[in-house]
């Protein structure tokens, strides 16, 4: 059986620390940065649908923000 001594153990320890720090960085920084648009776009569709529904229930055909500038009262 081969042994690599304390320096080998330290070397492997530093490598594992670097690996897990990179893994945490990917999960906490890069992944949310890349996946946020995938959540924001459908949320904006839902908000638009909800505002249009609220405007229909209030009796106006559409909200003032979606009407052309000349059509506002």
C-alpha positions in Angstrom: 0.0 0.0 0.0 1.3 3.4 -1.0 1.2 6.4 1.2 1.7 10.0 0.1 2.3 11.5 3.5 1.0 14.7 5.1 1.7 16.9 2.0 -0.4 14.6 -0.2 -3.2 14.8 2.4 -3.0 18.6 2.4 -2.9 18.8 -1.4 -6.1 16.7 -1.6 -7.7 18.8 1.2 -7.0 22.0 -0.7 -8.3 20.5 -3.9 -11.5 19.4 -2.2 -11.9 22.8 -0.6 -11.5 24.5 -4.0 -14.0 22.1 -5.6 -16.7 22.7 -3.0 -16.2 26.5 -3.0 -16.6 26.4 -6.8 -19.7 24.2 -6.4 -21.2 26.7 -3.9 -20.3 29.6 -6.2 -22.0 28.0 -9.1 -25.2 27.2 -7.2 -25.5 30.6 -5.4 -24.3 33.0 -8.1 -24.3 31.6 -11.6 -27.4 29.4 -11.5 -29.8 32.1 -10.3 -28.2 34.5 -12.7 -29.0 32.2 -15.6 -32.3 30.9 -14.4 -33.9 34.2 -13.3 -35.2 35.2 -16.8 -36.9 31.8 -17.1 -39.0 32.8 -14.1 -39.4 36.5 -14.7 -40.9 36.2 -18.2 -43.9 34.0 -17.3 -44.4 36.1 -14.2 -44.8 39.2 -16.4 -47.3 37.3 -18.6 -49.3 36.5 -15.4 -49.2 40.1 -14.1 -50.4 41.4 -17.5 -53.2 38.9 -17.6 -54.2 39.7 -14.0 -54.2 43.5 -14.7 -56.4 43.0 -17.8 -58.8 40.8 -15.8 -59.0 43.4 -13.1 -59.7 46.1 -15.7 -62.4 44.0 -17.3 -64.1 43.4 -13.9 -63.9 47.2 -13.2 -65.9 47.8 -16.5 -63.2 49.4 -18.6 -62.1 47.6 -21.8 -58.4 47.8 -20.9 -56.2 49.5 -18.4 -55.0 53.1 -19.2 -51.4 51.9 -19.5 -52.3 49.7 -22.5 -54.4 52.2 -24.3 -52.9 54.5 -27.0 -52.1 58.0 -25.8 -54.9 59.7 -27.7 -57.5 57.3 -26.3 -57.0 58.3 -22.7 -59.6 60.4 -20.9 
